[in-house]
Amino acid sequence: MPIESPRRISLGVSMAGLGYHPAAWRHPETPAGGNMSLDHYIHMARTAERGLFDMLFLADGVGIRNYDEPKGAQQRSAGNVHFEPLTLLSALAMVTRHVGLVATASTTWNEPYHVARKFASLDHISGGRAGWNVVTSHTDMEAQNFGAATLPPKDRRYSRAEEFVEVVRGLWDSWDDDAFLRDQASGQNYFPERRHVLDHEGEHFRVRGPLNVARPPQGHPVIVQAGASDRGRDLAAATADVIYVAAPTLPEAQEFYADVKGRMAAHGRAPEALRIMPGLLAIVGETEAEARAKYERLQSLVDPVVGLAQLAFSMGDLSAYDVDGPVPLLPEWRQSRGQLMYEMAQREGLTIRGLFLAIAAGNGHAQAIGTPAQIADQMQEWFEAGGADGFNLLPAHSPGGLEDFVNLVVPELQRRGLYRTEYEGETLRDRLGLPRPASRY
């Protein structure tokens, strides 16, 4: 059963790369090779646990982007290499006791049995702290590492994902919680009637089972999703325990929150069975001026080629234009976001440089720059106005951004009664206030 307590803000921290500002790795307080340093991640994990965070979140993609636009941008980025997330989280499970351990695994480039086995194992290793971030993948670079030229069509990826999650959950129920007798004297290890063969046959998968890992301590590891499309929202309403979403403004967050929670009844679920946690890039200082100075320092480190790369996916390669000149109106945009970015530049009188600097921090997520009280004000407003159940912190640079938040913002949230003062319960589900799933058998 979930721990009964007043509704409080949930917090996760996303640990991808060395921070969520494109110049993060160039910050003098950032370990330039930290993305391949276990010590760096141990420090981040222990800092998050000191801050009583619910979970660590490792986003992942299975490849290096295979485009370099403008030319030279890729070699100026630190995000090309990083640890395989399940391996890393297993190591972090050994040096933490409470914080949840969430990793991405794609339903397009994995098989259900592998994913079920890995996350069940992590849940046992960590004592009930595992979570699976379900993604369908979104880049051709990943497809080209698995024998395909391009991604499968979106509808097929989502159809596969829906069945994939169903199979994984069925495999997690292969054994009853009390299946194992382990009686050394009699020689009986388990009750045969408490072992279940899935025998799944569907459009995408044929999986017999049972899983060769005992039922996870949480019943099912926590399911996290990040899809914002209509199909993604419906999948989340049906299956997710936590949603990580990009919502730059409160009205957008409120629309997403109401829409997804409103879909849950059709799937036989109560709204409180889902925690919605928008991404939040917070830069905090003892004073507003100090926070602004930290932000401007990062902005000053943005390489123009890297800045142009921030625009390239939506607007194409603008390197032929004067970076301090106006944003050109091109005949075709790669996606509607390019048009929106052009309109933003026109509305705010931004040059190309001004545009890439304007989107550098956050990249579509909410931002908060200011004192602990100012950042807590924004978080409290979203939490109380139906925009969020919590937040996934996106440190501008690591580990400094997380350290600042833990040292300055967490005490302010605690003072307001919005955040825990100690860990409660034994599992990640307990701390998120989520029910333990019953077995299907």
C-alpha positions as CSV (number, residue, x, y, z in Angstrom):
1,M,0.0,0.0,0.0
2,P,1.3,3.5,-0.7
3,I,2.3,5.6,2.3
4,E,-0.6,7.9,3.4
5,S,0.7,11.4,3.8
6,P,-0.2,15.0,2.7
7,R,0.1,15.7,-1.0
8,R,3.7,16.9,-1.5
9,I,5.8,17.8,-4.5
10,S,7.7,14.9,-6.1
11,L,11.2,15.5,-7.4
12,G,13.4,13.7,-9.9
13,V,16.6,14.8,-11.5
14,S,17.6,14.1,-15.0
15,M,21.2,13.2,-15.3
16,A,21.7,13.0,-19.0
17,G,25.1,14.4,-20.1
18,L,26.7,17.1,-18.0
19,G,23.7,19.5,-17.8
20,Y,20.8,20.8,-19.9
21,H,22.4,24.0,-21.1
22,P,24.3,23.5,-24.4
23,A,27.4,25.1,-22.9
24,A,27.2,23.0,-19.7
25,W,30.4,20.9,-20.4
26,R,32.4,24.1,-20.9
27,H,31.5,25.5,-17.4
28,P,34.7,25.6,-15.3
29,E,33.0,23.8,-12.4
30,T,31.8,20.9,-14.7
31,P,34.0,17.9,-15.0
32,A,34.6,17.8,-18.8
33,G,34.7,14.0,-18.9
34,G,32.1,13.4,-16.3
35,N,29.7,11.7,-18.7
36,M,32.2,8.7,-18.6
37,S,33.0,9.0,-14.9
38,L,31.3,6.7,-12.4
39,D,32.5,9.0,-9.6
40,H,30.7,11.9,-11.2
41,Y,27.4,10.0,-11.2
42,I,27.9,8.7,-7.7
43,H,28.3,12.3,-6.6
44,M,25.1,13.3,-8.4
45,A,23.2,10.3,-7.0
46,R,24.3,11.0,-3.4
47,T,23.5,14.7,-3.8
48,A,20.0,13.9,-5.0
49,E,19.5,11.5,-2.1
50,R,20.8,14.1,0.4
51,G,18.0,16.3,-1.1
52,L,15.4,13.5,-0.6
53,F,14.7,13.3,-4.3
54,D,12.2,10.6,-5.4
55,M,14.3,9.4,-8.3
56,L,17.3,9.7,-10.7
57,F,16.2,9.8,-14.3
58,L,18.5,8.6,-17.1
59,A,17.3,9.5,-20.6
60,D,18.9,7.5,-23.3
61,G,19.2,6.9,-27.0
62,V,21.0,4.0,-28.7
63,G,23.3,5.8,-31.0
64,I,25.2,9.0,-31.8
65,R,23.3,11.4,-34.0
66,N,24.4,10.8,-37.6
67,Y,24.1,14.4,-38.8
68,D,26.5,17.2,-38.1
69,E,24.7,20.4,-38.9
70,P,26.3,22.9,-39.2
71,K,29.5,21.1,-39.9
72,G,31.6,21.0,-36.8
73,A,28.8,21.1,-34.3
74,Q,29.0,17.5,-33.2
75,Q,32.7,17.7,-32.2
76,R,31.9,20.7,-30.0
77,S,29.3,18.8,-28.0
78,A,29.9,16.5,-25.0
79,G,26.8,14.5,-25.5
80,N,28.2,11.9,-27.9
81,V,29.2,9.2,-25.4
82,H,27.7,8.0,-22.1
83,F,27.2,4.9,-20.0
84,E,24.5,2.3,-20.8
85,P,21.8,3.3,-18.3
86,L,20.9,-0.1,-16.7
87,T,24.6,-0.9,-16.1
88,L,25.1,2.6,-14.5
89,L,22.0,2.4,-12.3
90,S,23.0,-1.1,-11.0
91,A,26.3,0.5,-9.9
92,L,24.5,3.4,-8.3
93,A,22.1,1.1,-6.5
94,M,25.2,-0.1,-4.5
95,V,26.0,3.4,-3.2
96,T,22.5,4.7,-2.4
97,R,19.7,3.5,-0.2
98,H,16.5,5.4,-1.0
99,V,16.5,7.3,-4.3
100,G,14.7,5.7,-7.2
101,L,16.6,4.6,-10.3
102,V,14.8,5.2,-13.6
103,A,16.2,4.4,-17.0
104,T,15.1,4.6,-20.6
105,A,14.6,1.5,-22.7
106,S,13.1,1.7,-26.2
107,T,10.2,-0.5,-27.2
108,T,11.3,-0.3,-30.8
109,W,14.9,-1.6,-30.4
110,N,14.5,-4.1,-27.6
111,E,12.5,-7.3,-26.9
112,P,10.0,-7.5,-24.0
113,Y,11.7,-10.5,-22.3
114,H,15.0,-8.6,-22.1
115,V,13.4,-5.4,-20.7
116,A,11.3,-7.3,-18.2
117,R,14.3,-9.3,-17.0
118,K,16.6,-6.3,-16.7
119,F,14.2,-4.0,-14.8
120,A,13.0,-6.9,-12.5
121,S,16.7,-7.5,-11.7
122,L,17.4,-3.9,-11.0
123,D,14.3,-3.8,-8.7
124,H,15.7,-6.7,-6.7
125,I,19.2,-5.3,-6.6
126,S,18.0,-1.9,-5.4
127,G,15.4,-3.1,-3.0
128,G,12.4,-1.9,-4.9
129,R,13.7,1.4,-6.5
130,A,13.6,0.7,-10.2
131,G,11.6,2.5,-12.9
132,W,11.4,2.0,-16.7
133,N,11.0,5.1,-19.0
134,V,9.1,3.7,-22.0
135,V,10.0,5.3,-25.3
136,T,9.4,4.4,-28.9
137,S,12.6,6.2,-30.1
138,H,12.4,9.1,-32.5
139,T,15.6,9.3,-34.6
140,D,16.8,7.4,-37.7
141,M,20.3,7.3,-36.1
142,E,19.0,4.6,-33.8
143,A,17.3,2.7,-36.6
144,Q,20.6,2.5,-38.5
145,N,22.2,0.7,-35.6
146,F,19.6,-2.1,-35.8
147,G,19.6,-2.9,-39.5
148,A,17.0,-0.4,-40.7
149,A,17.4,2.8,-42.7
150,T,14.7,4.7,-41.0
151,L,12.3,4.4,-38.0
152,P,9.1,2.4,-38.5
153,P,6.0,4.5,-39.0
154,K,4.8,6.2,-35.9
155,D,1.5,4.3,-35.7
156,R,3.4,1.0,-35.9
157,R,5.8,2.1,-33.2
158,Y,3.0,3.0,-30.8
159,S,1.1,-0.2,-31.6
160,R,4.3,-2.2,-30.8
161,A,4.8,-0.1,-27.6
162,E,1.3,-0.9,-26.3
163,E,1.7,-4.6,-26.8
164,F,5.3,-4.4,-25.5
165,V,4.2,-2.9,-22.2
166,E,1.5,-5.5,-21.9
167,V,3.9,-8.3,-22.4
168,V,6.5,-6.9,-19.9
169,R,3.9,-6.5,-17.2
170,G,2.7,-10.1,-17.8
171,L,6.2,-11.4,-17.5
172,W,6.7,-9.5,-14.2
173,D,3.7,-11.5,-12.9
174,S,5.3,-14.8,-13.8
175,W,5.7,-15.7,-10.1
176,D,3.3,-15.0,-7.2
177,D,4.8,-13.0,-4.4
178,D,4.8,-16.1,-2.2
179,A,5.8,-18.6,-4.9
180,F,9.1,-19.5,-3.3
181,L,9.2,-21.9,-0.3
182,R,12.9,-22.5,-0.5
183,D,12.7,-25.3,2.1
184,Q,16.2,-26.8,2.2
185,A,15.1,-29.7,4.5
186,S,12.3,-31.0,2.2
187,G,14.0,-30.0,-1.0
188,Q,11.0,-28.0,-2.3
189,N,12.0,-24.7,-3.8
190,Y,8.7,-23.2,-5.0
191,F,5.0,-24.0,-5.3
192,P,4.4,-25.0,-8.9
193,E,0.8,-23.6,-8.9
194,R,2.3,-20.2,-8.2
195,R,4.4,-20.1,-11.3
196,H,2.6,-18.8,-14.4
197,V,3.3,-19.2,-18.1
198,L,2.3,-16.1,-20.1
199,D,1.9,-17.7,-23.5
200,H,1.3,-14.3,-25.2
201,E,0.6,-14.3,-28.9
202,G,-0.1,-10.9,-30.5
203,E,0.4,-8.8,-33.6
204,H,4.1,-8.0,-32.7
205,F,5.2,-10.6,-30.2
206,R,5.0,-14.3,-29.3
207,V,6.4,-14.8,-25.8
208,R,5.9,-17.9,-23.8
209,G,7.5,-17.0,-20.4
210,P,7.8,-17.4,-17.5
211,L,10.4,-14.8,-16.5
212,N,13.5,-16.3,-14.9
213,V,13.5,-13.6,-12.2
214,A,11.2,-13.6,-9.2
215,R,8.4,-11.1,-9.0
216,P,9.9,-7.6,-8.4
217,P,9.7,-6.1,-4.9
218,Q,7.4,-3.4,-6.3
219,G,5.2,-5.9,-8.1
220,H,6.0,-3.9,-11.2
221,P,8.8,-1.4,-11.4
222,V,7.5,2.1,-11.9
223,I,6.5,2.9,-15.5
224,V,7.6,6.4,-16.7
225,Q,6.6,7.9,-20.0
226,A,7.3,11.1,-21.9
227,G,5.0,11.1,-24.9
228,A,3.1,14.3,-25.6
229,S,1.4,13.3,-28.9
230,D,-2.3,12.3,-28.8
231,R,-1.3,8.6,-29.1
232,G,1.4,9.1,-26.4
233,R,-1.0,10.7,-24.0
234,D,-3.4,7.8,-24.4
235,L,-0.7,5.3,-23.8
236,A,0.4,7.2,-20.7
237,A,-3.2,7.4,-19.4
238,A,-3.5,3.6,-19.8
239,T,-0.2,2.4,-18.5
240,A,2.1,5.1,-16.9
241,D,2.8,5.7,-13.2
242,V,4.8,8.9,-13.9
243,I,4.9,11.3,-16.9
244,Y,7.9,13.5,-17.7
245,V,6.7,16.2,-20.0
246,A,8.0,19.4,-21.6
247,A,5.6,22.3,-20.7
248,P,7.2,25.7,-20.9
249,T,4.3,27.6,-19.4
250,L,1.7,27.0,-16.8
251,P,-1.3,27.1,-19.2
252,E,0.4,24.4,-21.3
253,A,1.1,22.4,-18.2
254,Q,-2.5,22.7,-17.0
255,E,-3.9,21.6,-20.4
256,F,-1.6,18.5,-20.5
257,Y,-2.4,17.7,-16.9
258,A,-6.2,17.9,-17.3
259,D,-6.2,16.1,-20.6
260,V,-4.1,13.1,-19.5
261,K,-5.8,12.7,-16.1
262,G,-9.1,13.0,-17.8
263,R,-8.4,10.1,-20.1
264,M,-7.6,7.7,-17.2
265,A,-11.2,6.8,-16.3
266,A,-11.6,5.2,-19.7
267,H,-8.8,2.8,-18.8
268,G,-10.3,2.0,-15.3
269,R,-7.7,4.2,-13.5
270,A,-8.0,6.9,-10.9
271,P,-6.2,10.2,-11.5
272,E,-4.1,9.9,-8.3
273,A,-2.5,6.7,-9.7
274,L,-0.4,8.9,-12.0
275,R,2.2,11.5,-11.1
276,I,2.8,14.2,-13.8
277,M,6.3,15.8,-13.5
278,P,7.2,18.6,-16.0
279,G,10.8,19.2,-16.7
280,L,12.2,22.3,-14.9
281,L,15.5,24.0,-15.5
282,A,16.2,26.0,-12.4
283,I,19.2,28.4,-11.8
284,V,19.2,29.6,-8.2
285,G,21.3,32.2,-6.4
286,E,21.2,33.7,-3.0
287,T,20.0,36.8,-4.8
288,E,18.3,37.4,-8.1
289,A,21.4,39.1,-9.4
290,E,23.5,36.2,-8.5
291,A,21.2,33.8,-10.3
292,R,21.1,36.0,-13.3
293,A,24.9,36.2,-13.3
294,K,25.1,32.3,-13.3
295,Y,22.7,32.2,-16.3
296,E,24.6,34.8,-18.2
297,R,27.9,33.0,-17.6
298,L,26.5,29.9,-19.2
299,Q,25.1,32.0,-22.1
300,S,28.5,33.5,-22.7
301,L,30.0,30.0,-23.2
302,V,27.6,29.0,-26.1
303,D,29.7,28.3,-29.2
304,P,27.9,29.9,-32.2
305,V,28.2,26.6,-34.1
306,V,26.5,24.8,-31.3
307,G,23.9,27.5,-31.1
308,L,23.1,27.1,-34.8
309,A,22.8,23.4,-34.2
310,Q,20.1,24.1,-31.7
311,L,18.1,25.7,-34.5
312,A,19.1,23.2,-37.3
313,F,16.6,20.4,-36.6
314,S,13.6,22.8,-36.9
315,M,14.9,25.5,-39.2
316,G,17.7,23.9,-41.2
317,D,21.3,25.1,-41.5
318,L,21.5,28.9,-41.1
319,S,25.3,29.1,-41.1
320,A,25.4,30.9,-44.4
321,Y,23.6,33.9,-42.8
322,D,25.1,36.6,-40.5
323,V,24.7,35.2,-37.0
324,D,24.1,38.8,-35.8
325,G,21.6,39.5,-38.6
326,P,17.9,38.9,-38.8
327,V,16.4,35.4,-38.8
328,P,15.6,34.7,-42.5
329,L,12.1,33.6,-43.7
330,L,12.8,30.3,-45.5
331,P,10.2,28.7,-47.9
332,E,10.0,25.4,-46.1
333,W,10.5,24.4,-42.5
334,R,11.3,20.9,-41.4
335,Q,8.5,21.0,-38.9
336,S,5.9,23.5,-37.6
337,R,8.3,24.4,-34.7
338,G,10.5,26.2,-37.2
339,Q,7.7,28.6,-38.1
340,L,7.0,29.2,-34.4
341,M,10.6,30.0,-33.8
342,Y,10.7,32.4,-36.7
343,E,7.5,34.2,-35.3
344,M,9.2,34.4,-31.9
345,A,12.2,36.0,-33.5
346,Q,10.0,38.6,-35.3
347,R,7.9,39.3,-32.2
348,E,10.9,39.8,-29.9
349,G,13.3,41.4,-32.5
350,L,15.9,38.6,-32.2
351,T,18.9,38.0,-34.4
352,I,19.9,34.5,-35.2
353,R,22.3,34.6,-32.2
354,G,19.5,36.0,-30.0
355,L,17.2,33.3,-31.1
356,F,19.6,30.4,-30.3
357,L,20.5,32.0,-27.0
358,A,16.8,32.4,-26.2
359,I,16.1,28.7,-26.6
360,A,19.5,27.5,-25.3
361,A,18.4,26.9,-21.6
362,G,15.5,24.6,-21.3
363,N,14.9,23.6,-24.9
364,G,11.1,23.6,-24.5
365,H,11.0,23.0,-20.8
366,A,10.0,25.4,-18.0
367,Q,12.7,27.7,-16.7
368,A,13.1,29.4,-13.3
369,I,15.9,31.8,-12.6
370,G,16.1,33.5,-9.3
371,T,16.2,33.2,-5.5
372,P,15.1,30.1,-3.6
373,A,11.8,31.8,-2.7
374,Q,11.2,32.8,-6.4
375,I,11.8,29.3,-7.6
376,A,9.7,27.8,-4.9
377,D,6.9,30.3,-5.7
378,Q,6.8,29.1,-9.3
379,M,6.9,25.4,-8.3
380,Q,4.1,26.0,-5.7
381,E,2.0,27.8,-8.2
382,W,2.2,25.0,-10.8
383,F,1.6,22.4,-8.1
384,E,-1.5,24.0,-6.6
385,A,-3.0,25.2,-9.9
386,G,-3.3,21.8,-11.5
387,G,-0.1,21.9,-13.6
388,A,2.1,19.4,-11.9
389,D,2.4,16.7,-9.2
390,G,6.1,17.3,-9.1
391,F,9.1,18.2,-11.3
392,N,12.0,16.6,-13.0
393,L,14.9,18.9,-12.4
394,L,17.1,19.6,-15.4
395,P,20.4,21.0,-14.0
396,A,21.8,23.7,-16.2
397,H,25.2,22.2,-15.5
398,S,26.2,19.3,-13.3
399,P,26.9,18.8,-10.5
400,G,26.6,22.5,-9.6
401,G,23.0,23.0,-10.7
402,L,21.8,20.1,-8.6
403,E,23.9,21.1,-5.6
404,D,22.5,24.6,-5.7
405,F,18.9,23.3,-5.8
406,V,19.5,20.9,-2.9
407,N,21.2,23.4,-0.8
408,L,18.9,26.4,-1.4
409,V,15.5,25.4,-2.9
410,V,14.8,22.2,-1.0
411,P,14.9,23.9,2.5
412,E,12.5,26.5,1.2
413,L,10.1,23.9,-0.1
414,Q,10.3,22.1,3.3
415,R,9.7,25.3,5.2
416,R,6.4,25.7,3.2
417,G,5.3,22.1,4.0
418,L,5.4,21.2,0.3
419,Y,8.2,18.7,0.5
420,R,9.3,15.8,2.7
421,T,11.8,16.1,5.5
422,E,12.7,12.4,5.5
423,Y,12.2,9.4,3.3
424,E,9.1,7.4,3.9
425,G,8.3,3.8,2.9
426,E,10.6,1.2,1.4
427,T,10.1,1.5,-2.4
428,L,9.9,4.1,-5.1
429,R,6.2,3.4,-5.4
430,D,5.8,4.1,-1.7
431,R,7.6,7.4,-2.0
432,L,5.5,8.5,-5.0
433,G,2.3,7.5,-3.3
434,L,1.5,4.9,-5.9
435,P,-0.3,1.6,-5.4
436,R,1.5,-1.7,-5.7
437,P,0.0,-3.6,-8.8
438,A,-1.8,-6.8,-8.1
439,S,-0.8,-9.8,-10.1
440,R,-3.0,-10.7,-13.0
441,Y,-3.2,-14.3,-11.8
